[in-house]
Amino acid sequence: MQFNKCSRCGCFFVSTGDVCPNCKPKDEIEMNKLRNFLEDSNMNCSLESISYNTGISTKNLNRYFTNDSFIDYKPDVNL
């Protein structure tokens, strides 16, 4: 384990991963919301559109899209 800074709230914590134990459940909820949105949406959406429709910040969306579970989805930056 190492000393990390939470990429979501900015607090420091000792554990593995990029979010603190307090933010981990919030990340899981948002990732499920994003997964459901992408499954229901047949169109290619921009990052801003996904953020608007899901309520998830673009900062967190960028983090989630680097996750292996979203590796096949690339938001359209030109819309």
N, C-alpha and C positions, 0 to 999 in steps of 0.2 A: 504494500500500500504506500501511497505517496500523498503529499500535500498538494491539493488541487484547488483551483478557483472555479466555482460553478459557472458554466457558460449561460445559464438561465438567469440567476439572481445576483451573481457576483460574489457571494459569500465564499469563504475558504472552508474546506473540509478535508478530512483524511479518509480516503477511500479510493476505490477504483471507479472509473467512468468519468464523464464530463459534466454531470450534474450532481448536486448534493442530495442527500437522502430526502430532504423536504421537497425538492422539486421533481424527484423521480416519478411520483404518482401523477403530477401535473403533465409531465412529458408523455407518460403512457396514455392518459386521457386524450391529449391533443393528437398523438400519433394514431389512435383509434379513430378519432374524428376525421383526420386527414385520409386515412385508409378508406373509410366509408364514403367520404366525398369523392375520392378518385374512382371508386368502384361504381358509384351512381352516376358520375359525370362521364358522358361519352365524348365530350369535346376536349380539345387540347387547350388548357387554360394558362393564362399568365400567372406568375407568382403573385402579383398584386390582386388578381381576381380570386385566386385561391384564398389568399389572406382575407379579403373582404367577405367571401362566402362562408368561411369557417371560423373567422375571428382569431385565427392564429397569426402571430406576428411574422413578418417576412424574415426576421432574424432567426426565429425558431424553425420556420419552413426550410431555410437554407441548411440548418443543422440536420433536420430530419431527412432531407433529400440526399445527404451523404451516408445515411444509414443503409445497410444492406437490404432491408425490407422494401425500400423505395428505389432500388438501383435501376429498375426498368422504366421509371417515370422521370421524364425531363420536362419541367415546365417551359412553356413557350415564352421566351423573353421578348419576342417581337410583337405580341398582341397589345 
